[in-house]
Amino acid sequence: MFDAPAAEALTLSNAKIVTADAVIEGAVRVEQGRIAGLGRATDGRDMGGQYLIPGIVDIHTDHVERHVHPRLGVQWSFLPALMAHDAVVISGGTTTVFDSLSVGASMKRPERREILGPLVDALTDGQRRGMFRADHLLHLRCEISDPATIDLVDATIDHPLTRLVSVMDHTPGDRQSPDVEKWFHHMIHDMEVDEAEGRVMMEDLFVRSRKMGAKVRHHIVQSALIRDLPLMSHDDRSLDHVAEAVGEGIRISEFPTTVEAARAAKDAGMAVVAGAPNYLRGGSQSGNVAVAELLRLGLVDILASDYVPRSPLDAAFAIAADKGQDHDLPAALRLVTQAPAHLTGLSDRGTITEGARADLVAIRLEAGQPVVTAAWRAGQQVF
């Protein structure tokens, strides 16, 4: 991981400081990129009563691919695409982002196999040159239905930016897409193929999944466990899914699709990651469980952006304002700062406390909407 340049000492005063368990009015002193203390200083930069929150830690964003492929059939240059992605990320208050790159493909976007290596190289180069404002790490989203996933995992998992691995199976009929026909018609529309060609493609996916799925999954799981990387089971729907993950040594359930699966995961001691867009939309785009319901039941530990980069920030403030939820602002922000940092071993960030890395975001509220006015990474202003 590449650190931000050393920053000069600074004081941010007259702020509403959101710590792990309270909102306090005062000042934050930063020295050598870390928080040196909290107090009542009146010197330094006057924040005008704005909120000062820890930088968001987003452990799952698919947004990189939207910049690499801005239109169907168009592939953008990797480094400029990553810089555009970085600008969106930091403007939403995220100072640490796990770029969730697809390792293998079920059927959609098979070019993911070809772009993974060059995209990781571009990300590495941009980090080394200090071209990004957020701190970028890698989350490998590994598709078990693709035989190519094994070689792609082997080529990427030892990269120094790789910090998180998830096991995915997007074969329809289970997990995220239990309705095969609904999935099929969405797929042929998305891929712009006719029904006959789509049926052949879907059958090929079923064959690959039956033939290779268990082998690929085992390889992914063992590769991550041997390296002591946090490992997530994606789209758990049933008790069997959770039991399988627990038996494999997986300790995180990412985006469970039912209350049953989320509760089983929590009962088994797993952390549960949910999607912030689901909460903000009022439900799942796929017809699965609503995150608001999981929150009310105490079944969510972490929120991630999934496909909308600024959604963790918006969700945290919305949850704090939601009278149907038992979360004040510190508790809501822990879902997108301290909790994901702890889960991924980033113990130096995610909270405003003495000694922590000074990843900070200034927020003003306009009609209840959080607006990012400034951001610092390791004490260096980056936005």
C-alpha positions in Angstrom: 0.0 0.0 0.0 1.3 3.5 -0.9 1.0 6.2 1.7 0.0 9.8 0.9 2.8 12.4 1.1 3.7 13.7 4.5 1.5 16.6 5.4 2.1 19.7 7.4 0.5 20.1 10.8 -2.9 21.6 10.8 -5.8 22.4 13.1 -9.4 22.1 12.0 -11.5 24.1 14.5 -15.2 25.0 15.0 -16.4 21.6 13.8 -19.0 19.0 14.8 -16.6 16.1 15.2 -18.2 12.7 14.7 -16.3 10.2 16.9 -17.1 6.5 17.2 -19.8 7.2 19.8 -20.6 10.9 20.0 -20.8 14.2 18.1 -18.6 16.8 19.9 -18.0 20.4 19.0 -14.3 21.4 18.9 -11.1 21.1 17.0 -8.9 18.3 15.5 -5.2 18.7 15.5 -3.2 16.8 12.9 0.5 16.2 12.9 2.6 14.1 10.6 -0.5 12.7 8.9 -2.1 11.5 12.1 -4.6 12.9 14.6 -2.6 14.4 17.4 -5.6 15.3 19.6 -9.1 16.7 19.9 -9.8 19.9 21.9 -11.3 23.4 22.0 -8.7 25.3 19.9 -9.9 28.3 18.0 -6.8 28.7 15.8 -6.2 27.0 12.5 -8.9 26.5 9.8 -12.4 27.5 10.9 -14.8 24.8 9.6 -17.8 27.0 10.2 -19.7 24.4 12.3 -19.5 21.7 9.6 -19.4 18.0 10.4 -16.0 16.4 10.4 -16.3 12.7 9.9 -13.8 9.9 9.3 -13.0 9.1 5.7 -15.3 6.4 4.4 -13.9 2.9 3.8 -15.7 1.3 0.9 -15.0 -2.4 0.6 -17.1 -3.1 -2.6 -17.5 -0.8 -5.6 -18.1 -2.1 -9.1 -17.8 1.5 -10.4 -14.4 1.0 -12.1 -15.9 -1.0 -14.9 -18.3 1.8 -15.7 -15.4 4.0 -16.6 -13.4 1.3 -18.4 -16.5 0.5 -20.5 -18.5 3.8 -20.6 -20.6 2.4 -23.5 -21.3 -1.0 -24.9 -18.4 -1.8 -27.2 -16.2 1.0 -26.0 -13.1 0.4 -23.9 -11.4 3.5 -22.3 -7.7 3.8 -21.5 -7.2 2.2 -18.1 -5.3 4.9 -16.2 -7.6 7.8 -17.3 -10.6 5.6 -16.4 -9.2 4.9 -13.0 -8.5 8.7 -12.5 -12.1 9.4 -13.4 -13.3 6.7 -11.0 -11.0 8.2 -8.2 -12.5 11.6 -8.7 -16.1 10.3 -8.2 -15.0 8.3 -5.1 -13.3 11.1 -3.2 -16.1 13.5 -4.0 -18.4 11.1 -2.1 -16.3 11.2 1.0 -14.5 7.9 0.5 -10.8 8.1 1.3 -10.1 4.3 1.1 -11.7 2.3 -1.6 -11.5 -1.4 -2.5 -11.8 -1.5 -6.2 -13.9 -4.7 -6.8 -12.5 -6.1 -10.0 -14.2 -9.1 -11.6 -12.0 -12.2 -11.7 -13.6 -14.3 -14.4 -17.0 -13.9 -15.8 -20.3 -15.8 -15.9 -21.4 -14.7 -19.3 -21.8 -10.9 -19.3 -18.7 -8.9 -20.2 -16.4 -11.9 -21.0 -13.7 -9.2 -21.8 -13.2 -9.0 -18.0 -10.8 -11.9 -18.3 -8.6 -9.9 -20.7 -8.6 -6.5 -18.9 -7.9 -7.7 -15.3 -4.1 -7.8 -15.6 -3.7 -4.5 -17.5 -6.2 -2.8 -15.2 -4.3 -3.9 -12.1 -1.0 -2.8 -13.6 -2.6 0.7 -14.3 -3.9 0.9 -10.8 -0.5 0.0 -9.4 1.2 2.6 -11.6 -1.3 5.3 -10.6 -0.8 4.6 -6.9 3.0 4.6 -7.2 2.9 7.9 -9.0 0.5 9.5 -6.5 -2.1 10.2 -9.1 -5.1 9.2 -7.0 -6.7 11.2 -4.2 -8.2 8.2 -2.4 -6.3 5.2 -1.2 -7.0 2.3 -3.6 -6.9 -1.4 -2.7 -8.1 -4.5 -4.5 -11.1 -6.6 -3.8 -11.1 -9.7 -6.1 -14.6 -10.7 -7.0 -14.1 -14.3 -8.1 -16.7 -16.0 -10.4 -16.8 -19.8 -9.8 -18.6 -20.6 -13.0 -15.6 -19.6 -15.1 -12.8 -22.1 -15.5 -10.4 -19.2 -16.3 -10.9 -17.9 -12.8 -8.3 -20.3 -11.3 -5.4 -18.9 -13.4 -6.7 -15.3 -13.0 -6.7 -15.7 -9.2 -3.2 -17.2 -9.2 -1.9 -14.2 -11.2 -3.5 -11.6 -9.0 -3.9 -12.8 -5.4 -0.3 -12.1 -4.4 -0.4 -8.5 -5.6 0.4 -6.2 -2.7 -2.8 -4.2 -3.2 -5.0 -7.3 -2.9 -6.7 -7.2 0.5 -10.1 -8.9 0.1 -11.5 -11.8 -1.8 -15.2 -12.8 -2.5 -16.6 -16.0 -3.9 -19.4 -15.4 -6.4 -21.8 -17.6 -8.4 -24.0 -15.7 -10.8 -25.5 -18.8 -12.4 -29.3 -18.2 -12.4 -31.6 -20.3 -10.4 -30.1 -19.6 -7.1 -28.6 -16.8 -4.9 -29.2 -13.4 -6.5 -31.3 -14.6 -9.4 -33.7 -17.5 -8.4 -36.0 -16.8 -11.3 -34.3 -18.2 -14.3 -36.6 -16.8 -17.0 -36.5 -13.3 -15.5 -32.7 -13.5 -15.5 -32.7 -14.8 -19.0 -34.8 -12.0 -20.6 -32.8 -9.4 -18.7 -29.6 -11.0 -20.0 -30.5 -11.1 -23.7 -31.6 -7.5 -23.5 -28.4 -6.5 -21.8 -26.1 -8.4 -24.1 -28.2 -7.6 -27.2 -28.6 -11.2 -28.5 -31.7 -13.0 -29.7 -33.5 -15.6 -27.7 -32.1 -18.6 -29.6 -28.5 -17.5 -29.1 -29.3 -16.6 -25.5 -30.6 -20.1 -24.8 -27.3 -21.6 -26.1 -25.3 -19.2 -24.0 -27.3 -19.9 -20.8 -27.0 -23.7 -21.3 -23.2 -23.3 -21.7 -23.2 -21.4 -18.4 -25.1 -24.2 -16.6 -22.7 -26.8 -18.0 -19.7 -24.9 -16.9 -21.1 -24.2 -13.5 -22.0 -27.9 -12.9 -18.6 -29.1 -14.2 -16.2 -26.6 -12.7 -18.0 -24.6 -10.0 -17.0 -26.7 -7.0 -13.4 -27.0 -8.1 -13.0 -23.3 -8.8 -14.7 -22.3 -5.5 -12.4 -24.6 -3.6 -9.3 -23.1 -5.3 -10.4 -19.5 -4.5 -11.2 -20.3 -0.9 -7.9 -22.1 -0.2 -5.9 -19.5 -2.0 -7.4 -16.8 0.3 -7.2 -18.7 3.5 -3.6 -19.7 3.0 -2.7 -16.0 2.6 -4.9 -14.9 5.6 -7.0 -12.6 3.3 -10.5 -11.7 4.5 -12.9 -13.9 2.5 -16.6 -13.2 1.7 -19.4 -15.4 0.5 -21.5 -13.4 -2.0 -25.3 -13.4 -2.3 -26.1 -16.1 0.3 -29.8 -17.0 0.1 -30.3 -20.1 2.2 -29.2 -21.8 5.4 -27.2 -24.2 3.2 -25.3 -21.4 1.6 -24.3 -20.0 5.0 -23.4 -23.5 6.3 -21.2 -24.1 3.3 -19.4 -20.8 3.8 -18.9 -21.4 7.5 -17.6 -24.9 6.8 -15.1 -23.5 4.4 -13.8 -21.0 7.0 -15.4 -17.9 5.4 -16.3 -15.3 8.0 -18.1 -12.7 6.0 -21.5 -12.8 4.3 -21.7 -10.2 1.6 -25.1 -9.1 0.3 -27.3 -11.9 1.7 -30.5 -12.0 -0.2 -32.9 -13.1 2.6 -33.5 -12.5 6.2 -33.0 -16.2 6.8 -29.5 -16.1 5.4 -28.5 -12.9 7.2 -29.7 -14.2 10.5 -28.0 -17.5 10.1 -24.7 -15.7 9.2 -24.9 -13.5 12.3 -25.8 -16.5 14.5 -22.7 -18.2 13.1 -20.5 -15.3 14.0 -20.1 -14.0 10.4 -20.0 -10.3 9.6 -22.8 -9.1 7.3 -22.1 -6.6 4.5 -25.1 -5.0 2.8 -25.6 -2.6 -0.1 -26.1 1.1 0.6 -28.0 1.6 -2.7 -30.6 -1.0 -1.5 -31.3 1.1 1.6 -31.5 4.4 -0.3 -33.8 3.0 -3.0 -36.1 1.4 -0.4 -35.4 -2.1 -1.6 -33.5 -4.5 -3.8 -33.4 -4.0 -7.6 -33.5 -7.8 -7.8 -36.5 -8.3 -5.6 -34.4 -9.6 -2.7 -34.6 -8.5 1.0 -34.6 -4.8 1.8 -31.5 -3.6 3.7 -33.8 -1.3 5.8 -35.4 -4.5 7.2 -32.1 -6.1 7.9 -31.0 -3.0 9.7 -34.1 -2.9 11.9 -33.4 -6.6 12.8 -29.8 -5.8 13.7 -28.4 -7.9 10.9 -26.1 -5.5 9.2 -22.5 -4.7 10.2 -21.2 -2.9 7.2 -22.6 -1.0 4.2 -20.8 -0.8 0.9 -21.4 1.2 -2.2 -21.9 -1.7 -4.6 -22.7 0.3 -7.8 -23.2 3.9 -6.5 -19.9 5.3 -5.1 -21.4 8.1 -2.9 -24.2 5.9 -1.5 -22.4 5.0 1.8 -22.2 8.7 2.7 -25.9 9.3 1.8 -27.0 6.2 3.5 -25.3 6.9 6.8 -26.9 10.4 7.1 -30.2 9.0 5.9 -30.2 6.1 8.4 -29.3 8.6 11.3 -32.4 10.7 10.3 -34.7 7.6 9.9 -37.0 7.4 12.9 -37.6 3.7 12.0 -33.9 2.9 12.6 -32.1 2.6 15.9 -28.9 4.4 14.7 -27.7 7.8 15.7 -25.1 9.5 13.4 -22.0 8.0 15.0 -23.6 4.5 14.8 -24.7 5.0 11.2 -21.2 6.2 10.2 -19.5 3.3 11.9 -21.2 1.1 9.3 -19.1 2.8 6.5 -16.0 3.8 8.4 -14.8 2.0 11.5 -16.5 -1.4 10.8 -15.2 -1.9 7.3 -11.7 -0.7 8.3 -11.6 -3.2 11.2 -13.0 -6.0 9.0 -10.1 -5.6 6.5 -7.3 -5.1 9.0 -6.9 -1.4 8.4 -6.6 -0.6 12.1 -5.0 2.8 11.4 -8.2 4.5 10.1 -11.9 4.7 10.2 -12.3 6.7 13.4 -11.4 10.2 14.7 -9.3 9.4 17.6 -5.8 10.3 18.8 -3.1 8.3 16.8 -5.4 7.4 13.9 -4.5 8.3 10.4 -6.0 11.7 9.6 -8.4 10.6 6.9 -11.1 13.2 7.4 -14.1 14.6 5.5 -15.8 17.9 6.0 -19.6 17.8 5.5 -22.2 20.5 5.4 -25.9 19.6 5.3 -28.2 21.2 2.7 -31.9 20.3 3.1 -30.7 17.2 4.9 -28.3 16.2 2.1 -24.6 15.7 3.0 -22.3 17.8 0.8 -18.6 17.1 0.8 -16.7 20.4 1.1 -13.2 19.0 1.8 -11.3 15.8 2.3 -7.9 14.9 3.8 -5.9 11.6 3.4 -3.2 11.1 6.0 -3.4 14.8 6.7 -3.0 15.9 3.1 -5.9 17.8 1.6 -7.0 15.9 -1.5 -10.4 17.5 -2.2 
